[in-house]
């Protein structure tokens, strides 16, 4: 084995040896061997044949070996010159260890361990190969065949080899290695198979020849690993970009669909429809919007994380599609909140308007029905010609009766005006059924005008006849004159007692109660008037009975009878306690509303300041420096957990708010906080803590990627906070310059220093906002010394895979790279157009620069 190894190197110098102990005795071929394997020139040899010349040459060889850091134990020139086989073989093994094996290093190991680890890795895919040592692990020959097949699969049909045929396997490997790999046959297959434990040094020597033969492939593997790493980063970043684009599109589409719904201010005609709209809006605020708030916050976090990763991997910044920038999302979100603003208030005002309209419409119908009932038959009565055949007394009676009717008519003028006023108000409030209201009102007004005309015409006819008639009994006339207003008063009282009411505060219901008490105070006087009117009627009856008048039992001046007066009076007395009960129930409802106001106000006055305090504490945490970044991150996450745990209180407040709205409560003097204030503050709090956590995560990412120590990070934070005197989390240009100088950065006051500072500002403030964030600050402090991949490094790696060619082929990419990354390169590499191009050649140089934003991919 040692002879074959030596000859594999000596033939490069045009010579060979046949017997190690004899051919190395004069030291000449030994010195030549060392020159070939080291690539260095040794001292000039002695050409004489005397023993002293031979010892001198061997000593020169041994000195050279010792100069390479090798300890030669018990090996002297005399033993070599004398042909001591054991010493000569020991020396050759020492040379092999130093020049063939020692430089093999895999994962911090060296020599024997490094060579063994290399063999294990290369043969790992082969199920029937298990390399654990340099003796019995190689006896079946499959280890040698696997090494060859792994690097040159076309040389061996590995699938046809059998583990139970070691001689065939070994001879196949030795023959192929000698014929195609220029590795001499250093071992004998029969010796290996027939030995319980093959010679370890011989196998190590032979295997090292395979390592050196395939060293080019080893370089290719290293290059491929580098390319895979770069491509993996690019693929991950592209996936993040796709995720951002999709999330941004979905969020913008949701905003686009939602804004028209919020901007729709078309009112509904019924309370039920408007209340359904209010319930839909509550579902939107409670169920649909909060997830979108989280999506928007997550979108900003993903964007910041992606930009940090691109910056750390020396890639150009990510520019989203047109219309999908974070600023575009924020603008669209602002449009959403602008559309949302005032929508709930509009809904409540509409509900209040519809409630008012329903109340007015009912009042209109009541008054119209009463009036129409009163006017029923009045036109026919006014058109009677009874005065033409009446006696004098009858004419007088008809005239007085007509006067009483005129009085009654005048009393009804106020009701007609009220009906017209209510109809006008319904029109002004855009009542949906205004046409029918207007038609009924017009009919009443036209009828009223006709009644006035008929009344005037009948009066003129009666007055023409009055001169022919005698005065009618004054008692009847007095009865009629007093009964008509009193009857009208009772009708008005019944109408008022049955009138519906709408109040929103205890003060309003107390006002109605006071008015009702005042009305009840007038009842004794009204009862006296009733008694007086009934007394007149009784006196008339007495006179009729006494003087036997023909018209006894009837009153020609009025249709109002004592029975009607008593009936209506009894009805008024029954309505009074009913009104008392209604007012008491409404007073209780207003007390419940006041309790709801106080309950909401008490909670809102706690939650509102709590949210503000948490916002201030988060701002303070983000600029203070306590412990490591991981400590700060853990602190913030615990802080976030405590905030999330506060959500049930917000939900409870939402429930109280819903009760207030369902009770149609529109103001609350017990708090300055509205539910909208609380909602916006809560959303801002969740967004702020999430953004602050993301900033610390990005600082950790930057620190680890840039190799910044915790002490450096603390120093950066301390300097930044020192000059951030307004605690805004940013530095102005002059504050930033002072901060850099405090950290030892040399910025002169001359033109050169100003130009350098302008260059730095263009890096840390690319958008020219006039401020520098802490993230931009630490990026700058670490970017100058960053150890990142570059386009030139990736280009050099592809050149190794391409065998130093200026182009690379599809087959080479698929052989050297994992399938998915190979196809990634093939799909994106441009054709190579150089003079040395071959069909299918690909340009890896432009592809490498494109990975780092130096050209278009």
C-alpha positions in Angstrom: 0.0 0.0 0.0 2.7 2.5 1.0 4.7 1.6 -2.2 1.7 2.3 -4.4 1.0 5.5 -2.6 4.6 6.7 -3.1 4.5 5.7 -6.8 1.3 7.6 -7.3 3.2 10.8 -6.5 6.7 9.9 -7.8 5.4 9.2 -11.3 4.7 12.9 -11.6 8.4 13.4 -11.4 9.0 10.6 -13.9 10.3 7.9 -11.6 9.1 4.9 -9.5 10.2 2.7 -6.6 10.0 -1.1 -6.3 11.2 -1.6 -2.7 10.7 1.1 -0.1 13.6 0.1 2.2 16.1 -0.2 -0.6 15.0 2.7 -2.9 15.0 5.3 -0.1 18.4 4.4 1.4 20.3 7.0 -0.5 17.7 9.7 0.4 17.4 11.0 -3.2 14.0 9.6 -4.1 12.9 10.4 -0.5 13.7 14.1 -1.0 12.1 14.0 -4.5 8.9 12.5 -3.0 8.7 15.3 -0.4 9.2 18.0 -3.0 6.3 16.5 -5.1 3.8 16.2 -2.3 4.7 19.5 -0.7 5.3 21.6 -3.8 8.4 23.1 -2.2 12.1 22.7 -3.0 14.4 21.0 -0.5 18.1 21.6 0.1 20.4 20.5 -2.7 21.1 16.7 -2.3 24.5 15.0 -2.2 25.2 13.0 -5.3 28.1 10.9 -3.9 27.6 7.2 -3.2 29.4 7.2 0.1 27.5 6.4 3.4 28.1 10.0 4.6 26.4 11.4 1.5 23.4 9.1 2.0 23.0 10.1 5.7 23.2 13.8 4.7 20.4 13.4 2.2 18.1 11.5 4.6 18.8 14.1 7.3 17.8 16.8 4.9 14.5 15.0 4.3 13.9 14.4 8.0 14.7 18.0 8.8 12.1 19.1 6.2 9.5 16.8 7.7 10.3 18.2 11.2 10.0 21.8 9.9 6.3 21.0 9.0 5.6 20.5 12.7 6.0 16.7 12.7 7.7 15.0 15.7 9.9 12.1 14.5 10.2 9.7 17.4 13.1 7.2 17.3 13.6 7.7 13.5 17.2 8.4 12.5 19.0 8.8 9.2 21.3 5.8 10.0 18.3 3.4 10.3 16.9 4.5 7.0 20.3 4.3 5.2 20.8 0.8 6.7 17.4 -0.3 5.3 15.5 -0.8 8.6 12.1 -1.8 7.3 10.2 -0.9 10.4 11.8 2.6 10.7 11.3 3.3 6.9 7.6 2.3 7.0 7.1 4.4 10.1 8.6 7.4 8.4 6.4 6.9 5.3 3.3 6.6 7.5 4.3 9.9 9.2 4.6 11.5 5.8 1.2 10.2 4.7 -0.4 11.5 8.0 1.2 14.9 7.5 0.7 15.5 3.8 -2.3 13.4 2.9 -4.5 13.2 5.9 -3.7 16.0 8.4 -5.2 18.8 6.4 -8.6 17.0 6.1 -11.0 18.9 8.4 -14.8 18.5 8.6 -16.7 20.4 11.3 -13.8 21.4 13.5 -12.4 17.8 13.5 -9.1 16.9 11.8 -6.9 14.0 10.6 -8.5 10.6 11.2 -11.8 11.9 12.7 -12.2 14.4 9.8 -11.6 11.7 7.2 -14.0 9.3 8.9 -16.7 12.0 9.2 -16.3 12.8 5.5 -16.8 9.1 4.6 -19.9 8.8 6.8 -21.5 11.8 5.3 -20.8 10.7 1.7 -22.1 7.2 2.3 -25.1 8.2 4.5 -27.7 7.8 1.7 -26.7 4.1 1.1 -28.8 1.8 3.3 -26.4 -1.1 3.3 -23.2 0.9 4.2 -22.3 1.8 7.8 -18.8 3.3 8.1 -17.7 3.3 11.8 -13.9 2.8 11.5 -11.0 2.2 9.0 -10.9 -1.6 9.2 -13.9 -4.0 9.3 -16.4 -1.3 8.0 -14.7 -1.6 4.5 -14.5 -5.4 4.3 -17.5 -5.9 2.1 -16.3 -3.3 -0.5 -19.6 -1.5 -0.6 -18.0 1.5 1.2 -15.5 2.1 -1.6 -18.2 1.6 -4.3 -20.5 4.0 -2.5 -17.8 6.8 -2.4 -17.3 6.4 -6.2 -21.0 6.2 -7.0 -21.7 9.3 -4.9 -19.3 11.4 -6.9 -19.3 9.6 -10.3 -22.5 7.6 -10.6 -21.9 6.7 -14.2 -18.8 4.6 -13.3 -20.6 2.0 -11.2 -24.0 0.3 -11.4 -24.5 0.3 -7.6 -27.9 -1.3 -7.8 -26.4 -4.6 -9.0 -23.9 -5.0 -6.1 -24.5 -7.6 -3.4 -23.3 -7.3 0.2 -22.5 -11.1 0.2 -20.0 -10.8 -2.7 -17.2 -8.7 -1.1 -14.4 -9.8 -3.6 -16.4 -8.5 -6.6 -17.3 -5.3 -4.8 -13.6 -4.6 -3.8 -12.1 -5.5 -7.2 -14.8 -3.4 -8.9 -13.9 -0.4 -6.8 -10.1 -0.8 -7.1 -10.3 -1.3 -10.9 -12.6 1.7 -11.5 -10.5 3.9 -9.2 -7.3 3.0 -11.0 -8.8 3.3 -14.5 -10.9 6.4 -14.2 -9.8 8.3 -11.0 -6.0 7.8 -11.3 -5.9 6.2 -7.9 -3.4 3.3 -7.9 -4.5 -0.1 -6.6 -2.9 0.1 -3.1 -4.9 -2.8 -1.5 -5.5 -6.5 -2.4 -9.1 -7.7 -2.3 -8.2 -11.2 -1.1 -6.1 -9.9 1.7 -8.9 -7.7 3.0 -11.5 -10.4 2.8 -9.2 -13.0 4.3 -8.2 -10.8 7.3 -10.3 -10.5 10.4 -9.2 -6.9 10.9 -7.7 -5.2 7.8 -4.8 -2.9 8.3 -6.1 0.5 9.4 -3.2 2.6 8.1 -3.4 1.0 4.6 -7.2 1.7 4.3 -6.8 5.2 5.6 -4.0 5.9 3.1 -6.2 4.5 0.3 -9.3 6.4 1.4 -7.4 9.6 1.6 -6.7 9.3 -2.1 -10.4 9.2 -2.7 -10.8 12.4 -0.6 -8.2 14.2 -2.6 -9.6 12.9 -5.9 -13.0 14.3 -5.1 -11.8 17.5 -3.4 -13.2 19.4 -6.4 -16.6 18.0 -5.7 -16.2 19.0 -2.1 -15.6 22.6 -3.2 -18.7 22.3 -5.3 -20.7 21.0 -2.3 -19.6 24.0 -0.2 -20.5 26.3 -3.1 -23.9 24.6 -3.4 -24.5 25.0 0.3 -23.8 28.7 0.1 -26.2 29.1 -2.9 -28.9 27.1 -1.1 -28.6 29.3 1.9 -29.0 32.5 -0.3 -31.8 31.0 -2.3 -33.7 29.9 0.8 -33.5 33.5 2.2 -34.8 34.8 -1.2 -37.6 32.2 -1.3 -38.7 32.9 2.3 -38.7 36.7 1.6 -40.7 36.2 -1.6 -43.3 34.1 0.3 -43.5 36.9 2.9 -44.0 39.4 0.1 -46.8 37.3 -1.4 -48.4 36.9 2.0 -48.3 40.7 2.5 -49.8 41.4 -0.9 -52.7 39.0 -0.3 -53.4 40.3 3.2 -53.2 43.9 1.9 -55.6 43.1 -1.0 -58.1 41.3 1.3 -58.1 44.2 3.8 -58.4 46.8 1.1 -61.3 44.9 -0.5 -63.1 44.6 2.9 -62.7 48.4 3.4 -63.9 49.0 -0.1 -67.0 47.0 0.5 -67.7 48.4 4.0 -67.3 52.2 3.3 -70.4 52.5 1.0 -72.5 50.7 3.7 -71.3 53.2 6.4 -71.8 56.1 4.1 -75.4 55.1 3.2 -77.6 57.6 5.1 -80.8 56.7 3.4 -83.4 56.6 6.2 -86.0 53.8 6.7 -89.7 54.4 7.1 -90.2 52.3 10.2 -88.7 52.1 13.7 -88.1 48.4 13.3 -86.1 48.8 10.1 -83.9 51.6 11.7 -83.4 49.5 14.9 -82.2 46.6 12.7 -79.7 49.0 11.1 -78.5 49.9 14.5 -78.2 46.3 15.5 -76.2 45.6 12.3 -73.8 48.4 13.2 -73.4 47.0 16.7 -72.5 43.6 15.1 -70.0 45.4 12.9 -68.3 47.1 15.8 -68.4 44.1 18.1 -67.8 41.2 15.6 -66.6 42.3 12.2 -64.3 45.3 12.8 -62.0 44.0 15.7 -60.5 41.1 13.6 -59.8 43.6 10.8 -58.0 45.9 13.3 -55.8 42.9 14.2 -55.2 42.2 10.6 -54.2 45.8 9.9 -51.8 45.7 12.9 -50.4 42.3 11.8 -49.9 43.7 8.3 -47.7 46.5 9.6 -45.8 44.1 11.8 -45.2 41.7 8.9 -44.1 44.6 6.7 -41.6 45.8 9.3 -40.3 42.3 9.9 -39.9 41.7 6.2 -38.0 44.9 5.7 -35.7 44.0 8.7 -35.0 40.6 7.2 -34.3 42.1 3.7 -32.0 44.6 5.3 -30.1 42.0 7.4 -29.6 39.7 4.3 -28.3 42.7 2.3 -31.4 42.7 0.0 -33.2 45.7 -1.4 -36.2 47.0 0.5 -39.6 45.6 -0.4 -41.9 47.8 -2.4 -45.5 46.6 -2.4 -47.7 46.8 -5.5 -49.2 50.2 -6.4 -51.9 51.1 -3.9 -50.8 48.5 -1.3 -48.2 50.4 0.7 -48.7 50.6 4.5 -49.6 54.3 3.9 -52.2 53.3 1.4 -53.7 50.8 4.0 -53.7 53.6 6.6 -55.3 56.1 4.2 -58.0 53.5 3.3 -58.5 52.8 7.0 -58.8 56.5 7.7 -61.5 56.7 5.0 -63.3 53.8 6.8 -63.2 55.5 10.2 -64.3 58.8 8.5 -67.3 57.0 7.0 -67.9 55.3 10.3 -67.8 58.6 12.2 -71.2 59.9 12.9 -73.0 56.8 11.5 -74.2 55.6 14.9 -75.2 59.1 15.9 -77.2 59.4 12.6 -78.9 56.1 13.3 -80.0 57.2 16.8 -81.2 60.6 15.5 -83.2 58.8 12.9 -84.7 56.5 15.5 -85.6 59.6 17.6 -87.1 61.3 14.5 -89.2 58.2 13.7 -90.3 58.0 17.3 -91.3 61.7 17.2 -93.1 61.1 13.8 -95.0 58.1 15.2 -96.1 60.2 18.2 -97.2 63.1 16.0 -99.0 60.8 13.5 -101.0 59.2 16.3 -101.8 62.6 17.7 -102.9 63.8 14.3 -105.2 60.8 13.9 -106.7 61.3 17.4 -107.4 65.0 16.8 -108.6 64.4 13.3 -111.0 61.7 14.4 -112.4 63.8 17.2 -112.9 66.8 14.8 -114.4 64.6 12.1 -116.8 63.1 14.6 -117.8 66.6 15.7 -118.4 67.9 12.1 -120.4 64.8 11.1 -123.8 66.1 10.0 -123.0 69.8 10.7 -123.2 70.7 7.0 -126.6 69.2 6.6 -127.8 71.0 9.8 -126.6 74.3 8.5 -128.3 73.8 5.1 -131.8 73.1 6.8 -134.7 75.5 5.7 -136.6 74.9 9.0 -136.8 78.7 9.7 -139.0 79.2 6.8 -142.0 77.5 8.5 -141.1 78.1 12.1 -143.0 80.2 14.6 -141.6 83.3 16.1 -140.5 81.5 19.1 -139.0 78.8 17.0 -137.1 81.4 14.9 -135.8 82.9 18.1 -134.8 79.5 19.2 -133.1 78.8 15.9 -131.2 82.0 16.1 -130.0 81.4 19.6 -129.1 77.8 18.6 -127.1 79.2 15.7 -125.3 81.6 18.0 -124.4 78.7 20.2 -123.2 76.7 17.2 -121.0 79.6 16.2 -119.6 79.7 19.7 -118.9 76.0 19.4 -117.5 76.5 15.9 -115.1 79.1 17.2 -114.1 76.8 20.0 -113.1 74.2 17.5 -111.0 76.7 15.5 -108.1 75.9 17.8 -108.3 72.2 17.1 -108.3 72.7 13.4 -105.2 74.9 13.7 -103.6 72.2 15.8 -104.4 69.6 13.2 -102.9 71.7 10.4 -99.8 72.5 12.6 -99.2 68.8 13.2 -99.6 68.0 9.5 -97.1 70.8 8.7 -94.6 69.4 11.3 -95.0 65.9 9.8 -94.2 67.3 6.4 -91.1 69.1 7.7 -89.9 65.9 9.4 -90.3 64.0 6.1 -93.0 61.6 7.4 -93.3 58.7 5.0 -97.1 58.7 4.9 -97.3 62.5 4.4 -99.5 62.3 1.3 -102.4 60.6 3.2 -101.9 63.0 6.1 -102.0 66.0 3.8 -105.1 64.7 2.0 -107.0 64.2 5.3 -105.8 67.6 6.6 -106.9 69.3 3.3 -110.3 67.6 3.6 -110.7 68.9 7.1 -109.7 72.5 6.2 -111.9 72.5 3.1 -114.8 71.2 5.2 -114.0 73.9 7.9 -114.1 76.6 5.3 -117.4 75.3 4.0 -118.8 75.2 7.5 -117.8 78.8 8.0 -119.5 79.8 4.8 -122.6 77.9 5.6 -122.7 79.3 9.1 -122.5 82.8 7.8 -125.2 82.2 5.3 -127.6 80.7 7.9 -126.9 83.5 10.3 -127.8 86.0 7.6 -131.1 84.1 7.0 -132.0 83.9 10.7 -131.1 87.6 11.3 -133.4 88.6 8.4 -136.2 86.7 10.2 -135.2 87.8 13.7 -137.3 90.9 13.6 -140.3 88.8 13.2 -139.5 86.6 16.3 -139.6 87.0 20.0 -136.8 86.5 22.3 -136.3 82.9 23.2 -136.2 81.9 26.9 -132.9 83.3 28.3 -132.4 80.4 30.6 -132.1 78.0 27.7 -129.7 80.4 26.0 -127.6 80.7 29.2 -127.5 77.0 29.5 -126.4 76.5 25.9 -123.7 79.2 26.2 -122.3 77.7 29.4 -122.7 74.1 28.4 -120.9 74.4 25.1 -117.6 75.8 26.5 -117.8 73.4 29.4 -118.4 70.5 27.1 -115.5 71.6 24.9 -113.4 71.9 28.1 -114.3 68.3 29.0 -113.5 67.1 25.6 -110.1 68.9 25.7 -109.5 67.5 29.2 -110.3 63.9 27.9 -108.0 64.5 25.0 -105.2 65.8 27.2 -105.6 62.9 29.7 -105.4 60.4 26.9 -102.6 62.2 25.1 -99.4 60.1 24.7 -96.1 61.5 25.9 -92.3 61.1 25.2 -89.7 62.1 27.8 -86.0 61.4 28.2 -85.2 62.7 31.6 -86.7 62.6 35.2 -87.0 66.4 35.0 -89.3 66.1 31.9 -91.6 63.6 33.6 -91.7 65.7 36.7 -92.8 68.6 34.6 -95.7 66.5 33.2 -96.6 65.4 36.7 -96.7 69.0 38.0 -98.9 70.0 35.1 -101.2 67.1 35.8 -101.4 68.0 39.5 -102.3 71.6 38.5 -105.1 70.2 36.3 -106.5 68.1 39.1 -106.5 71.3 41.3 -109.0 72.9 38.8 -111.5 70.0 39.1 -113.4 71.4 42.1 -114.1 74.7 40.2 -115.1 72.7 37.1 -117.5 70.6 39.2 -119.1 73.8 40.5 -119.5 75.0 36.9 -121.1 71.6 36.1 -123.5 72.0 39.0 -124.3 75.5 37.9 -125.1 74.4 34.3 -127.2 71.5 35.6 -128.9 74.0 37.9 -129.9 76.1 34.9 -131.3 73.1 33.2 -133.2 72.2 36.3 -134.6 75.7 36.6 -135.8 75.5 33.0 -137.5 72.2 33.7 -139.1 73.8 36.8 -140.4 76.8 34.7 -141.7 74.4 32.0 -143.5 72.4 34.6 -144.8 75.4 36.3 -146.0 77.3 33.2 -146.7 74.3 31.0 -144.4 75.4 28.1 -144.8 73.4 24.8 -141.1 72.9 24.3 -140.7 71.3 27.8 -137.9 68.7 27.9 -136.0 70.0 24.9 -133.5 72.8 24.5 -133.7 74.5 21.1 -130.3 76.2 21.6 -128.0 73.2 22.0 -127.7 69.5 21.6 -125.7 69.0 24.7 -127.8 67.3 27.4 -127.2 67.1 31.1 -126.9 63.3 30.6 -124.0 64.0 28.1 -122.3 66.4 30.6 -122.6 63.9 33.4 -121.3 61.1 31.2 -118.3 63.1 30.0 -117.6 64.4 33.5 -117.6 60.8 34.8 -115.3 59.8 32.0 -112.9 62.7 33.0 -112.9 61.4 36.6 -112.0 57.9 35.4 -109.2 59.1 33.1 -107.5 61.1 36.0 -106.2 58.0 37.9 -105.2 56.3 34.7 -103.1 59.3 33.9 -101.6 59.1 37.4 -100.6 55.5 36.8 -99.0 56.3 33.4 -97.0 59.1 34.8 -95.9 57.0 37.8 -94.7 54.2 35.4 -92.8 56.6 33.2 -91.2 58.1 36.3 -90.0 54.6 37.3 -88.7 54.1 33.8 -86.7 57.3 33.9 -85.3 56.3 37.3 -84.1 53.0 35.7 -82.6 55.0 32.8 -80.7 57.2 35.3 -79.4 54.1 37.0 -78.1 52.9 33.6 -76.4 56.2 33.0 -74.7 56.1 36.4 -73.6 52.5 35.9 -72.1 53.2 32.5 -70.5 56.4 33.7 -68.9 54.7 36.7 -67.3 52.0 34.6 -66.3 54.4 31.7 -64.7 56.8 34.2 -62.4 53.9 35.4 -61.7 52.3 32.0 -61.0 55.5 30.1 -58.2 56.7 32.5 -56.9 53.0 32.7 -56.4 52.9 28.9 -54.7 56.3 29.0 -52.4 55.2 31.8 -51.5 52.0 29.9 -50.7 53.9 26.8 -48.3 56.1 28.8 -46.7 53.1 30.5 -46.1 51.4 27.1 -44.5 54.6 25.8 -42.3 54.7 28.9 -41.3 51.0 28.6 -40.4 51.4 25.0 -37.8 54.1 25.8 -36.5 52.8 29.2 -33.7 50.2 29.5 -34.1 47.4 32.0 -32.3 44.1 31.5 -31.7 42.4 28.1 -33.9 42.8 25.1 -35.4 39.3 25.9 -36.2 40.6 29.4 -38.0 43.6 27.8 -39.8 41.4 25.3 -41.0 39.1 28.1 -42.1 42.1 30.2 -44.0 43.5 27.2 -45.6 40.1 26.5 -46.7 39.8 30.1 -48.0 43.4 29.8 -49.9 42.5 26.7 -51.4 39.5 28.4 -52.6 41.7 31.3 -54.1 44.1 28.8 -55.9 41.3 26.9 -57.2 40.0 30.3 -58.9 43.4 30.7 -61.1 42.7 27.6 -64.1 41.3 29.7 -64.4 44.8 31.3 -64.7 46.4 27.8 -67.2 43.7 26.9 -69.2 44.5 30.0 -69.2 48.2 29.2 -70.4 47.3 25.7 -73.3 45.4 27.2 -74.2 48.4 29.4 -73.9 50.7 26.4 -76.3 48.5 24.5 -78.8 48.6 27.3 -78.6 52.4 27.3 -79.2 52.5 23.5 -82.1 50.0 23.8 -83.6 52.3 26.4 -83.2 55.2 23.9 -81.0 57.2 26.3 -79.2 59.9 24.3 -77.1 61.8 26.8 -75.2 61.1 30.1 -74.1 63.8 32.4 -72.2 61.4 34.6 -69.2 60.9 32.3 -67.4 62.6 29.5 -66.4 59.2 27.9 -68.6 57.8 25.1 -68.5 54.2 24.0 -66.8 55.4 20.8 -64.0 57.0 22.9 -63.5 53.7 24.8 -63.5 51.6 21.6 -61.0 53.8 19.8 -58.7 54.0 22.9 -58.9 50.2 23.3 -58.0 49.5 19.7 -55.1 52.0 19.9 -53.9 50.3 23.1 -53.9 46.8 21.5 -52.1 48.2 18.4 -49.5 50.1 20.4 -48.5 47.1 22.5 -48.3 44.8 19.4 -46.1 47.4 17.6 -43.9 47.9 20.6 -43.3 44.1 20.9 -42.5 43.9 17.2 -40.0 46.7 17.6 -38.2 44.8 20.4 -38.3 41.6 18.3 -36.8 43.4 15.3 -34.1 44.8 17.7 -33.3 41.2 18.8 -33.3 40.1 15.1 -30.9 42.9 14.3 -28.7 42.3 17.3 -28.3 38.6 16.6 -27.8 39.0 12.8 -25.3 41.8 13.3 -23.4 40.2 16.2 -24.2 43.1 18.6 -23.6 42.2 22.2 -26.1 43.0 24.9 -23.6 45.5 26.4 -23.4 47.3 23.0 -27.2 47.3 22.7 -27.5 48.8 26.2 -24.9 51.4 25.3 -26.8 52.3 22.1 -30.1 52.5 24.0 -28.5 54.6 26.8 -27.0 57.1 24.3 -30.2 57.3 22.3 -32.4 57.9 25.4 -30.0 60.5 26.7 -30.4 62.7 23.6 -34.1 61.8 23.2 -35.0 64.5 25.7 -38.7 64.9 24.8 -39.2 61.0 25.1 -40.7 60.9 21.6 -38.8 57.8 20.6 -37.0 59.6 17.8 -34.0 62.0 17.4 -33.8 65.1 15.4 -30.7 65.7 13.1 -28.7 67.7 15.7 -29.6 65.2 18.5 -28.6 62.3 16.3 -25.2 63.9 15.5 -24.6 64.5 19.2 -25.4 60.9 19.9 -23.0 59.6 17.2 -20.2 61.8 18.6 -20.9 60.6 22.1 -20.3 57.0 20.8 -17.0 58.0 19.3 -18.1 58.6 15.7 -15.9 61.3 14.2 -17.9 63.9 12.4 -16.0 67.1 11.8 -17.5 70.6 11.6 -15.9 71.2 8.2 -17.5 70.7 4.7 -16.3 67.1 4.6 -17.9 66.4 8.0 -21.2 68.0 6.8 -21.1 65.9 3.7 -20.5 62.7 5.7 -23.3 63.5 8.1 -25.6 64.2 5.1 -24.7 60.7 3.8 -25.5 59.1 7.1 -28.9 60.9 7.3 -29.8 59.6 3.8 -29.3 56.1 5.2 -31.1 56.4 8.6 -33.9 58.8 7.2 -34.5 57.7 3.6 -37.9 59.3 3.5 -36.5 62.7 4.8 -39.0 62.9 7.7 -36.4 64.8 9.7 -36.3 62.2 12.5 -34.3 59.0 13.3 -35.9 56.0 15.0 -34.0 53.7 17.4 -34.3 50.8 14.8 -32.7 53.0 12.1 -30.0 54.0 14.6 -28.9 50.5 15.6 -29.1 49.4 11.9 -26.6 52.1 11.1 -24.3 51.4 14.0 -24.0 47.7 13.0 -24.3 47.8 9.2 -20.6 48.8 8.5 -19.2 45.6 10.1 -22.0 43.2 9.0 -20.8 39.8 7.9 -23.4 39.1 5.2 -23.4 37.3 1.9 -22.6 39.5 -1.2 -23.4 39.2 -4.8 -19.7 38.5 -5.5 -19.6 35.6 -3.0 -22.7 34.0 -4.6 -21.2 34.5 -8.1 -18.0 32.8 -7.0 -20.0 29.9 -5.6 -21.8 29.4 -9.0 -18.5 29.6 -10.8 -17.2 26.6 -8.7 -20.4 24.6 -9.6 -19.9 25.6 -13.2 -16.3 24.3 -13.3 -14.9 27.8 -13.7 -17.0 28.4 -16.8 -18.7 31.8 -17.4 -22.1 30.0 -17.6 -23.9 27.1 -16.0 -26.1 24.4 -17.5 -29.5 23.0 -16.4 -27.9 19.6 -15.7 -25.2 21.1 -13.5 -27.8 23.0 -11.4 -30.0 19.9 -11.0 -27.0 17.8 -10.0 -25.5 20.2 -7.5 -28.6 21.9 -5.9 -31.8 20.5 -4.1 -34.7 20.1 -6.6 -36.8 23.1 -5.5 -33.9 25.5 -5.5 -32.5 24.2 -8.8 -35.9 24.8 -10.4 -36.0 28.2 -8.8 -32.7 29.2 -10.5 -33.6 27.6 -13.9 -36.9 29.6 -14.0 -35.2 32.9 -13.3 -31.7 32.7 -14.9 -31.4 34.5 -18.3 -29.8 32.7 -21.2 -26.0 33.2 -21.5 -25.0 35.1 -24.7 -21.2 35.1 -24.4 -18.9 33.9 -27.2 -18.2 30.7 -25.3 -22.0 29.9 -24.9 -23.3 26.5 -25.6 -27.0 25.5 -26.2 -29.0 25.9 -23.0 -26.2 27.9 -21.2 -27.5 30.1 -18.4 -26.2 33.4 -17.1 -25.5 33.0 -13.3 -23.7 36.3 -13.1 -26.7 38.6 -13.8 -28.8 36.2 -11.6 -26.4 36.8 -8.7 -26.4 40.5 -8.9 -30.2 40.5 -9.2 -30.5 38.6 -5.9 -29.0 41.7 -4.2 -31.0 44.3 -6.1 -28.1 45.3 -8.3 -30.1 44.4 -11.5 -33.6 43.2 -12.5 -34.4 39.6 -11.9 
